Amino acid sequence: MANDYIGQFRGEQIDELLQTVDTNVYTKTQVDSALAEKVDAVSGMGLSQESFTTAEKQKLAGLSSYDDTALKAQCAALASAGAKNELSTENFSVYRGNGITVTRNSDGSLTLNGTQTENSAFIYPMGIGVALGPKYVGRTVTISGTPEGYGPDKCLVRIYQYNGTNHLNDNGSGATGTITSPDASFDIRIFPGQTFDNVRIYPMIRDASIEDPSYEPYAPTNRQLYEMILALNN
């Protein structure tokens, strides 16, 4: 039957029919191979959906709520290490120092020598005309540094407030008070006629909440860190 059917066509007609047939088809082997690599559809998952690997799931399951208590404690300890003494004497200057010399030591303390001959002299640890500034207004601080036996009429560490009230004078055992003027300045007053022989002054401003009166050098790096932490907490 097939031969009879083919016999109805001439050779050239058969060639024409073969040219119209699409020969770009897959074999059964190719189809089976492609099907073996397909991804089955999963309900609720999109084509571009990402999922955790087993290792990632195990790691996630092992996590717990983050506790930063220890980190905060370490930051507070580091900050307080340099926050005690807020007074730098690096740029100190002397006003009307007639007969006395002032030397700054490596720990920020000041050594006095000589005799103040006339009027009172003033040592400004922060520099002449430098005020404590607005950030101190409303703060309660403690000042110290007057050598034992020299206050209040030989040498006096003080905070002078230009609003005329609430001056802080350390007579030798420290003084605590609230800063009310942004123009308040820290100075050391040397009275006339007083003689000093290698007398060492340890000027310090500390927050009134710090009870320990022992001197600690100013540490700018830690102090700056402390202020950054305060700013973040606020």
C-alpha positions in Angstrom: 0.0 0.0 0.0 2.8 2.4 0.9 4.6 1.7 -2.3 1.5 2.3 -4.3 1.0 5.6 -2.5 4.6 6.7 -3.1 4.3 5.6 -6.7 1.8 8.2 -7.3 4.5 10.9 -7.1 7.3 11.5 -9.4 10.9 11.8 -8.0 11.0 15.5 -8.2 7.7 15.8 -6.4 9.0 13.7 -3.5 12.1 16.0 -3.2 9.8 19.0 -3.1 7.7 17.5 -0.3 10.8 16.6 1.8 12.0 20.3 1.6 8.7 21.4 3.2 9.1 19.1 6.2 10.6 20.7 9.4 13.6 18.6 10.2 14.6 20.7 13.3 13.1 18.4 15.9 14.4 16.7 19.0 15.0 13.0 19.3 13.5 11.0 22.1 16.9 10.9 23.8 17.2 14.7 23.8 13.7 15.2 25.1 14.4 12.7 28.0 17.6 14.4 28.9 16.0 17.9 29.0 13.1 16.6 31.2 15.6 15.2 33.6 17.0 18.7 34.3 13.8 20.5 34.7 12.8 22.2 38.0 9.5 21.2 39.4 7.0 24.0 40.4 6.7 24.5 44.2 3.5 26.1 45.5 4.2 29.6 46.9 7.6 30.0 45.2 8.2 32.3 42.3 10.6 31.7 39.5 13.2 34.1 41.0 12.6 33.1 44.6 15.7 32.6 46.8 15.8 30.1 49.6 18.2 29.4 52.5 20.6 26.5 52.3 20.7 24.0 55.1 23.8 25.6 56.5 22.3 29.0 56.5 19.1 27.7 58.2 21.2 26.1 60.9 23.2 29.3 61.5 20.0 31.4 61.7 18.5 28.9 64.2 21.5 29.3 66.4 21.2 33.1 66.7 19.7 34.7 69.9 18.7 38.2 70.9 21.8 40.5 70.9 22.9 41.6 74.3 25.1 44.7 74.2 25.4 45.1 78.0 29.1 44.1 78.1 29.9 46.3 75.1 28.3 49.3 76.8 30.2 48.6 80.0 33.5 48.5 78.1 32.7 51.8 76.4 31.7 53.4 79.7 35.0 52.2 81.3 37.1 53.5 78.4 35.3 56.8 78.4 35.6 57.4 82.1 39.3 56.7 81.9 39.9 60.1 80.5 36.8 61.9 81.6 37.7 62.7 85.2 39.9 65.8 84.6 38.3 68.1 82.1 40.9 70.8 82.3 43.8 71.0 79.9 46.8 73.2 80.8 48.5 72.8 77.4 47.8 76.4 76.4 48.3 78.0 79.8 49.3 81.7 80.1 50.3 84.0 82.9 48.9 87.5 83.4 50.9 90.0 85.5 53.4 87.5 86.7 56.0 89.8 88.1 58.8 87.8 89.8 57.3 84.3 89.4 57.9 81.6 86.8 55.4 78.9 85.9 56.5 75.6 84.3 54.1 73.1 82.9 54.9 69.4 83.6 54.3 66.4 81.5 51.3 65.4 83.6 49.6 68.8 83.1 50.5 70.1 86.6 52.2 73.5 87.0 55.3 74.3 89.1 55.6 77.8 90.6 58.9 79.5 91.6 59.8 83.0 92.7 58.1 85.8 94.5 55.1 87.7 93.2 56.3 91.3 93.7 53.2 93.5 92.9 49.5 93.1 92.5 48.0 89.7 92.0 49.1 87.4 89.2 46.7 85.1 87.3 47.5 81.8 85.7 45.0 80.8 83.0 45.4 77.1 82.3 43.2 77.3 79.2 44.7 80.6 78.0 43.8 84.3 78.7 40.3 85.1 77.7 39.3 81.5 77.2 35.9 80.7 78.8 34.5 77.4 79.8 31.7 77.9 77.3 28.0 77.2 77.1 28.4 73.4 77.5 29.3 74.0 81.1 26.3 76.2 82.0 24.0 74.3 84.4 26.6 71.7 85.2 27.7 71.1 88.8 31.4 70.6 88.9 34.2 70.3 91.5 37.4 72.1 91.1 40.7 71.4 92.9 44.4 72.2 92.8 45.2 74.8 95.5 48.3 73.4 97.3 47.8 72.5 101.0 48.5 75.5 103.2 48.4 78.1 100.4 44.7 78.9 100.3 42.9 81.2 100.5 45.3 84.1 100.7 48.5 82.9 99.0 47.4 80.9 96.0 43.8 80.2 95.0 42.4 77.9 92.3 39.0 79.2 91.2 36.3 79.5 88.6 35.4 83.1 88.1 31.9 83.8 86.9 31.4 87.1 85.2 27.7 87.4 86.2 29.2 88.4 89.6 27.8 85.5 91.7 28.6 82.0 92.6 32.4 82.1 92.2 34.0 78.8 93.1 37.1 79.2 95.3 39.2 76.1 96.2 40.8 77.0 99.6 42.7 73.7 99.6 40.1 71.0 99.9 38.2 71.5 96.6 35.0 73.4 95.8 31.8 72.3 94.3 29.2 74.5 92.6 27.0 75.0 89.5 28.2 77.0 86.5 25.8 79.8 85.7 27.7 81.9 83.2 29.0 80.8 79.7 31.8 83.4 80.2 33.1 81.7 83.4 36.8 81.1 83.3 39.2 78.9 85.3 42.2 80.7 86.8 44.8 80.4 89.5 45.3 83.6 91.5 48.7 84.4 93.0 48.6 87.0 95.7 51.3 89.7 95.9 54.3 89.2 98.2 54.0 85.4 98.1 57.1 83.2 97.6 57.0 79.8 95.9 59.8 77.3 95.8 59.0 74.4 93.5 55.4 74.5 94.5 53.3 72.2 92.4 49.7 72.8 91.5 47.4 70.1 90.1 44.5 72.0 88.6 41.4 69.9 87.8 37.8 70.3 86.9 35.7 67.1 87.4 32.0 66.4 87.4 30.6 66.7 90.9 29.3 63.1 90.6 33.0 61.9 90.7 33.9 61.7 94.4 37.5 60.7 94.1 39.6 63.9 94.6 42.9 62.4 93.4 44.5 64.2 90.5 44.3 62.7 87.0 46.0 64.2 83.9 43.7 65.4 81.2 43.4 62.9 78.4 42.0 64.5 75.3 41.4 61.3 73.3 39.3 59.6 75.9 37.5 62.9 76.7 36.5 63.3 73.1 35.3 59.8 73.0 33.3 60.4 76.2 31.6 63.4 74.7 30.8 61.4 71.5 29.1 58.8 73.6 27.1 61.4 75.5 26.0 62.9 72.2 24.9 59.5 70.9 22.9 58.8 74.1 21.1 62.1 73.8 
